[in-house]
Amino acid sequence: MQGSKKLVNTILGCADDALAGTVACNPHLQILHGHRVALRADLENLRGKVALISGGGSGHEPAHAGYIGKGMLTGVVAGPVFTSPAVGSILAAIRAVRQAGAVGTLLIVKNYTGDRLNFGLALEQARAEGASVEMVVIGDDCAFTKQKKAGRRGLCGTVLIHKVAGALSEAGCGLSAIARKVTAVAHSMGTLGVSLTPCSVPGSRPTFQLADDELELGLGIHGEAGVRRMKITSADQVVKIMLDHMTSHSNASRVRLKSGASVVLMVNNLGGLSYLELSVVAGSAVRCLESRGIHIARVFVGSFMTALEMAGVSLTLLLVDDELLTLIDSDTTAVAWSQPAKVHVSGQKRVRESVAPKEEEEDESFPFKAPATPYMRAVLEKVCNTLLNLQEELNDLDRAAGDGDCGSTHARAARAIQEWVESKPLPLYPSQLLSALAKLLLEKMGGSSGALYGLFLTAAAQPLRTDDELATWSAAMDAGIDAMMRYGGAAPGDRTMEAEAAAESTKHMEAAAGRASYIGSSRLNRPDPGAVAAAAILRAVMEGLQGSPLNRSSFRMAT
């Protein structure tokens, strides 16, 4: 059976290779010979302190090795992908830190049966050898509204426990005191995940399927079933559903959140979510919590505990006071720990007012004054209608060499111009009209097309500040084209936004500028969409001028 694609050397060796790769890139870590165990390289600095060992199945990177360092974990024991680590390796890690002078060892274990059994057995064997060892089992899952005999699953909140325990160890706290503190902290924490796609263990197919328009609420980090499937909706709505579920009074595993409470928020990428989406979700979570009167002390956003390539996100909420916040803020050398600003998130001013551009005033020194005319409006309306009608055709042409949005980009510009024309009188002077259009397109159109049109119009407006003679219009067009070529890096024959009869000939050209220059020439056998758009605009301008008196003054006013 063929599994999903994975970039590994071998399926059986991928967990070993992943841990070895992490150690190879971090000179502060070492592999314990003969075991899938990573330890701090400076174990001599552990003397007189409590060692912290965690771990579990691989596939959750950067957990767990990414959290080894001063102020966090002493070492981790990794199992195969989504499989508990071996008892012998856990015991070897305990022996290593004990030999280095640790006064005790705390095992931090996520609540999964295999982890509890294997870490528990290693603990008993270590105690039989005279070691001082304790274990805390972390269950922070808020998915199931009724308590299950197995308890709550251990999820991303475990990373916050690593941080708190590490800070306490660095401060010299004893083994029992650290165990009691982190157990209490775990009871004030909850995590809930949502997934858009499944994940697959190397060599295997995904264990479940989600329809293209579905997501699942409450999955575990190994792809275990959640509590609800629903249709994909907006990020704001998904976040609201998640937070409602996490804090509902009918949920036995809820986070007991009240208005005025102070929390740490962790927004965790489950592996395959884009960082664009992650930022959208993070913003939604902040707004939703603050709308409920919750004070957000810190926000951690990133990949902290993943599930291979699962496209999904989890939210963790931890109720905090000043003492706990100080522990979370304490320094660590662990490379995967995010270090946000040590200031409260809520209560900060997030928007600075932009400086409004000065409106170009009418200059009485201009040698002419063009009165408002229907030809200006007619030309703009014709151009806008043309671009809106061409939207799908331009998008189709753009798919061959770009990202398929050329038509949408031009349609966005057309709608912006229509709104602008309807909302205010058109500028009187040609230079003002072109400058205003340039600013509008730069702001509303976006993309390289918006920049190119903005460059053309801005440069073309400059000669027209002195007069509007036909010769000046010719100079204005030359200035606009020169600006596009100078900053856009294109020249005639480069297959990028050429116009009129040249549009059709672009299908025989090899792109030398723009995004299409990265596409093989054999795939570019259709006209350039930018050239088609430019030709259509020129044609629309000429059609919009039809019916105007063919004399110098009318040409000036219409243009």
Protein Blocks (a to p, Z undefined) as FASTA:
>chain_A
ZZdddddfbfklmmmmmmmmmmmmmmkbccdehiacdddfklmlmgopacddedddehia
fbfklmgcehiafbdcdddehiacdfklmmmmmmmmmmnopabdcddddddfklmmmmmm
mmmmmmmnopacddddddfbfkbmbdcfklpaddfklmmmmmmmmmmmmnopafklmmmm
mmmmmmmgccddddfbdcddehiacfbdcdfkbccehiafeopacfbdcddddfklmmmm
mmmmmmgcklmkbccddehiacddddddfhlacfklmmmmmmmmmmmmmmnopacfbdce
ddfbdghjaccdddddddddfklmmmmmpccfbfklccddfbdfbhpafbdcdddddddd
ddfkbcbdcdddfklmmmmmmmmmmmmmmmmmmmmmmmmmmnopmmmmmmmmmmmmmmmm
mmpccdfblklmmmmmmmmmmmmngpjklmmmmmmmmmmmmmmmmbccfklmmmmmmmmm
mmmmmmnopaehiapaiahjlmmmmmmpccfedjklmpcfklmccccfklmmmmmmmmmm
mmmmgoiacbfklmmmmZZ
